[in-house]
Amino acid sequence: MTGSSIPPGPSPSAQPGSAVRLGIPGGAEVTHRDVAANGARFHIAELGEGPLVLLLHGFPQFWWTWRHQLTALADAGFRAVAMDLRGVGGSDRTPRGYDPANLALDITGVVRSLGEPDAALVGHDLGGYLAWTAAAMRPKLVRRLAVASMPHPRRWRSAMLSDARQTAAMSHIWGFQRPWIPERRLTADDGALVAELIRDWSGPRPPDEEALAAYRRAMCIPSTAHCSIEPYRWMVRSLARPDGIQFNRRMKRPVRVPTLHLHGSLDPVVRTRSAAGSGEYVEAPYRWRLFDGLGHFPHEEDPVAFSTELINWLKDPEPDR
């Protein structure tokens, strides 16, 4: 399927593939396939040839959030691959495995399954949290790191526990701690809340109605809402548990690859001051880029500016600190 149109017809619960294996704008022939990694099966969308750039989506989205960057990266000479995280889109919905350490192993496992020695990881929101984690845990498999709209995990933990305004900004994460109610809310009225959240979290140029329809359909695939919420349940419930404390200690290990940190100045979910301190965990060239007038989804709100910044940095042989 080519183009950016969202197929009409049966609900995603009847035909999940039709909700996930979409085309991308411009008519480029993206390749859809499944790869095995870390004991599960992951759906990927692939375009282009060259050094691998692995794109990691956030909540409440799936691989298609990177549709503009896939084309831009491929045109720039990269092998661009967008994967669906565990439990989302076309990937396996396993009963367990939604802690960040295991999700990061999914990502590095996909790099290996693609036959590449390493990858530049580009993550947004939850995908950014996992990209930070993968870079710390498996540095040999991460060539470069680019994160949008998400602080380093230790910075995230500190902000959630000590900054009342940041805690309020992420009130949805606290709401996710209830059993079953969040899942029902996300899928009610054909996923209407998904579109509402994306609009509320965007700046003046939110994704269009066609894009919002795609995210709504994907969230309504059975078990997706539950699996999408599980990482956030772990992040909060583990704050005082031994596994959470151990993970926080592991994240003391510095990131030692060039890092690009991207953020929208109008992001209502992650405050700029929460994200901006993440450079202290990077012992390598670190570049901070604040996009004026953009919200939580800079890669969709202004894809040209975002892709240009990303590609210029990926091609820079000596990125500045």
C-alpha positions as CSV (number, residue, x, y, z in Angstrom):
1,M,0.0,0.0,0.0
2,T,1.4,3.4,-0.9
3,G,0.3,7.0,-0.1
4,S,-0.8,8.2,3.3
5,S,-4.4,7.2,3.1
6,I,-6.1,5.3,6.0
7,P,-8.0,2.3,4.6
8,P,-11.7,2.2,5.2
9,G,-13.6,-0.9,6.2
10,P,-13.5,-3.2,9.1
11,S,-12.3,-2.2,12.6
12,P,-8.7,-2.9,13.5
13,S,-9.9,-5.7,15.8
14,A,-11.0,-7.5,12.7
15,Q,-8.1,-6.7,10.5
16,P,-5.1,-5.5,12.6
17,G,-2.8,-5.5,9.6
18,S,-4.9,-2.9,7.8
19,A,-4.4,-0.5,10.8
20,V,-0.6,-1.0,11.0
21,R,0.9,-1.7,7.6
22,L,0.2,1.7,6.1
23,G,2.0,3.5,3.3
24,I,3.8,6.8,3.8
25,P,3.4,10.3,2.2
26,G,5.0,10.7,-1.2
27,G,4.3,7.2,-2.4
28,A,7.7,5.7,-1.4
29,E,7.5,1.9,-1.2
30,V,8.2,1.2,2.4
31,T,8.9,-2.5,3.2
32,H,6.9,-4.1,6.0
33,R,8.2,-7.3,7.6
34,D,8.6,-9.0,11.0
35,V,11.9,-9.8,12.8
36,A,12.6,-11.9,15.8
37,A,14.4,-10.5,18.8
38,N,14.5,-11.1,22.6
39,G,12.0,-13.9,22.5
40,A,9.3,-11.9,20.5
41,R,8.3,-10.8,17.0
42,F,8.6,-7.2,16.0
43,H,7.0,-5.4,13.0
44,I,9.3,-3.0,11.2
45,A,8.8,-0.6,8.3
46,E,12.0,0.0,6.3
47,L,13.1,2.3,3.6
48,G,16.5,3.2,2.0
49,E,20.1,1.8,2.1
50,G,23.1,2.9,4.1
51,P,24.0,3.1,7.8
52,L,21.1,2.0,10.0
53,V,18.9,4.5,11.8
54,L,16.4,2.8,14.1
55,L,13.3,4.9,14.9
56,L,11.4,4.3,18.2
57,H,7.9,5.7,18.7
58,G,6.2,6.9,21.9
59,F,2.8,6.9,23.4
60,P,0.0,6.8,22.1
61,Q,1.5,6.1,18.6
62,F,3.2,3.4,16.6
63,W,5.8,3.2,13.8
64,W,3.8,5.5,11.5
65,T,4.7,8.6,13.5
66,W,8.0,8.5,11.7
67,R,6.6,8.5,8.2
68,H,8.1,11.8,7.2
69,Q,11.6,10.9,8.7
70,L,11.7,7.5,6.9
71,T,11.6,9.3,3.5
72,A,14.0,12.1,4.6
73,L,16.5,9.6,6.0
74,A,16.3,7.3,3.0
75,D,16.9,10.3,0.6
76,A,19.9,11.3,2.7
77,G,21.6,7.9,2.3
78,F,20.5,6.0,5.4
79,R,18.8,2.7,6.0
80,A,15.7,4.0,7.9
81,V,13.8,1.4,10.0
82,A,10.8,2.3,12.2
83,M,9.8,-0.5,14.6
84,D,6.7,-1.1,16.6
85,L,7.6,-1.5,20.3
86,R,6.5,-4.6,22.2
87,G,2.8,-4.8,22.5
88,V,2.0,-2.1,19.9
89,G,1.2,-1.9,16.2
90,G,2.2,-5.1,14.5
91,S,4.5,-6.5,17.2
92,D,3.8,-9.3,19.6
93,R,1.6,-8.6,22.6
94,T,3.4,-10.6,25.3
95,P,2.0,-11.1,28.8
96,R,5.2,-9.8,30.4
97,G,8.4,-7.9,29.6
98,Y,7.4,-4.2,29.7
99,D,10.1,-3.0,32.1
100,P,12.6,-0.6,30.4
101,A,15.6,-2.9,30.6
102,N,13.8,-5.7,28.7
103,L,12.3,-3.2,26.2
104,A,15.8,-1.9,25.6
105,L,16.9,-5.4,24.8
106,D,14.1,-5.7,22.3
107,I,15.6,-2.7,20.5
108,T,19.2,-3.9,20.5
109,G,18.0,-7.3,19.5
110,V,16.3,-5.8,16.5
111,V,19.5,-4.2,15.5
112,R,21.2,-7.6,15.6
113,S,18.4,-9.2,13.7
114,L,18.7,-6.6,10.9
115,G,22.3,-7.8,10.5
116,E,23.9,-4.5,11.4
117,P,26.9,-4.0,13.8
118,D,25.2,-1.0,15.3
119,A,22.6,1.7,14.8
120,A,21.8,5.3,15.4
121,L,18.8,5.3,17.7
122,V,16.2,8.0,17.4
123,G,13.5,7.9,20.1
124,H,10.5,10.0,21.0
125,D,8.7,10.0,24.3
126,L,8.7,6.4,25.6
127,G,10.9,5.5,22.7
128,G,13.3,8.1,23.8
129,Y,13.4,6.7,27.4
130,L,14.2,3.3,25.9
131,A,16.8,4.8,23.6
132,W,18.6,6.4,26.6
133,T,18.4,3.0,28.3
134,A,19.7,1.0,25.4
135,A,22.7,3.4,24.9
136,A,23.7,2.9,28.5
137,M,23.1,-0.8,28.6
138,R,24.4,-1.9,25.2
139,P,26.8,0.9,24.1
140,K,28.6,-1.2,21.5
141,L,25.3,-1.5,19.5
142,V,24.5,2.2,19.6
143,R,26.5,4.4,17.2
144,R,24.7,7.6,18.0
145,L,21.7,8.7,20.1
146,A,18.9,11.2,19.3
147,V,16.1,11.7,21.8
148,A,13.0,13.9,21.4
149,S,10.6,15.0,24.2
150,M,12.1,12.8,27.0
151,P,14.7,13.4,29.6
152,H,17.3,10.8,30.7
153,P,15.6,8.2,32.9
154,R,17.4,9.4,36.0
155,R,16.4,13.0,35.2
156,W,12.8,11.8,34.6
157,R,12.7,10.1,38.0
158,S,14.1,13.1,39.8
159,A,11.6,15.5,38.1
160,M,8.6,13.3,38.8
161,L,9.6,13.0,42.5
162,S,10.7,16.6,43.2
163,D,9.0,18.9,40.7
164,A,5.3,19.4,41.4
165,R,4.7,21.1,38.1
166,Q,6.3,18.2,36.2
167,T,4.3,15.7,38.2
168,A,1.1,17.6,37.3
169,A,2.1,17.7,33.6
170,M,2.4,13.9,33.6
171,S,-0.9,13.4,35.4
172,H,-1.9,10.8,32.8
173,I,0.9,8.5,34.0
174,W,-0.5,8.6,37.5
175,G,-3.9,7.8,36.1
176,F,-2.5,4.8,34.3
177,Q,-1.9,3.1,37.7
178,R,-5.5,2.2,38.0
179,P,-6.5,-1.3,36.8
180,W,-8.4,-1.6,33.5
181,I,-10.0,1.8,33.6
182,P,-7.3,3.5,31.5
183,E,-7.5,0.8,28.9
184,R,-11.3,1.2,28.6
185,R,-10.9,5.0,28.3
186,L,-8.3,4.7,25.6
187,T,-10.5,2.5,23.4
188,A,-13.9,4.1,24.1
189,D,-15.6,5.7,21.2
190,D,-13.1,4.2,18.7
191,G,-10.1,5.6,20.5
192,A,-11.3,9.2,20.7
193,L,-9.1,9.9,23.8
194,V,-6.0,9.1,21.7
195,A,-6.8,12.0,19.3
196,E,-7.7,14.3,22.3
197,L,-4.3,13.6,24.0
198,I,-2.3,14.2,20.8
199,R,-4.1,17.5,20.1
200,D,-3.7,18.6,23.7
201,W,0.0,17.8,23.8
202,S,0.8,19.4,20.4
203,G,1.7,23.0,19.7
204,P,-0.3,25.1,17.1
205,R,0.3,22.6,14.3
206,P,-1.0,19.2,15.6
207,P,-1.1,16.1,13.3
208,D,-4.1,16.3,10.9
209,E,-7.3,14.3,11.2
210,E,-6.1,11.6,8.9
211,A,-3.1,11.0,11.2
212,L,-5.2,11.0,14.3
213,A,-7.5,8.5,12.7
214,A,-4.6,6.2,12.1
215,Y,-3.5,6.4,15.8
216,R,-7.1,5.8,17.0
217,R,-7.4,2.7,14.8
218,A,-4.1,1.3,16.0
219,M,-4.9,1.8,19.6
220,C,-8.1,-0.2,19.2
221,I,-6.4,-3.4,18.1
222,P,-7.1,-5.8,21.0
223,S,-4.6,-5.7,23.9
224,T,-2.8,-2.6,22.5
225,A,-4.1,-0.2,25.1
226,H,-3.1,-2.5,28.0
227,C,0.4,-3.1,26.6
228,S,0.9,0.6,25.9
229,I,0.2,1.4,29.5
230,E,2.3,-1.4,31.1
231,P,5.7,0.4,30.8
232,Y,4.3,3.4,32.6
233,R,2.9,1.2,35.3
234,W,6.3,-0.2,35.9
235,M,8.0,3.2,35.9
236,V,5.8,4.4,38.7
237,R,5.2,1.3,40.7
238,S,8.9,0.4,40.7
239,L,10.0,3.8,42.1
240,A,10.4,2.3,45.6
241,R,10.9,-1.3,44.7
242,P,14.2,-3.1,44.5
243,D,14.0,-3.6,40.7
244,G,13.3,0.1,40.1
245,I,16.1,1.2,42.4
246,Q,18.5,-1.2,40.7
247,F,17.5,0.1,37.3
248,N,18.0,3.7,38.5
249,R,21.5,2.7,39.6
250,R,22.3,1.0,36.3
251,M,21.4,4.3,34.6
252,K,24.2,6.0,36.4
253,R,26.4,4.5,33.7
254,P,27.1,7.4,31.4
255,V,26.1,7.5,27.7
256,R,29.3,7.5,25.7
257,V,28.0,8.1,22.2
258,P,27.3,11.5,20.5
259,T,23.8,12.6,21.6
260,L,21.3,15.0,20.1
261,H,18.5,16.1,22.4
262,L,15.5,17.6,20.8
263,H,12.6,19.4,22.5
264,G,9.6,21.5,21.7
265,S,9.4,24.8,23.7
266,L,5.6,24.4,24.1
267,D,5.7,20.8,25.2
268,P,3.1,20.5,28.0
269,V,4.0,16.9,29.0
270,V,7.7,17.2,29.6
271,R,8.8,20.6,30.9
272,T,11.9,22.1,29.2
273,R,13.7,22.4,32.5
274,S,13.0,18.7,33.2
275,A,14.6,17.6,29.9
276,A,17.4,20.1,29.7
277,G,19.5,18.7,32.6
278,S,20.0,15.3,30.8
279,G,23.4,16.3,29.4
280,E,25.1,15.6,32.7
281,Y,24.6,11.9,32.0
282,V,26.4,12.1,28.6
283,E,30.2,11.7,28.4
284,A,30.4,12.4,24.7
285,P,29.5,15.3,22.4
286,Y,26.0,16.5,23.4
287,R,23.8,18.9,21.5
288,W,20.6,20.4,22.8
289,R,18.1,21.8,20.3
290,L,14.9,23.6,21.4
291,F,12.3,24.0,18.7
292,D,10.4,27.3,19.3
293,G,6.6,27.0,18.9
294,L,6.4,23.2,18.9
295,G,4.9,20.9,21.4
296,H,5.4,17.3,22.4
297,F,5.5,15.9,18.8
298,P,8.2,18.0,17.0
299,H,8.9,15.4,14.4
300,E,5.2,15.6,13.2
301,E,4.5,19.2,14.0
302,D,7.4,20.4,11.8
303,P,8.8,17.4,10.1
304,V,11.1,19.4,7.7
305,A,12.8,21.3,10.6
306,F,13.1,18.1,12.7
307,S,14.4,16.0,9.8
308,T,16.9,18.6,8.7
309,E,18.3,19.0,12.2
310,L,18.5,15.2,12.7
311,I,20.2,14.5,9.3
312,N,22.7,17.3,9.6
313,W,23.7,16.0,13.0
314,L,23.9,12.4,11.7
315,K,26.2,13.4,8.9
316,D,28.4,15.6,11.0
317,P,31.6,13.7,11.6
318,E,32.5,15.7,14.7
319,P,29.3,16.8,16.4
320,D,29.9,19.6,18.9
321,R,29.4,19.4,22.6
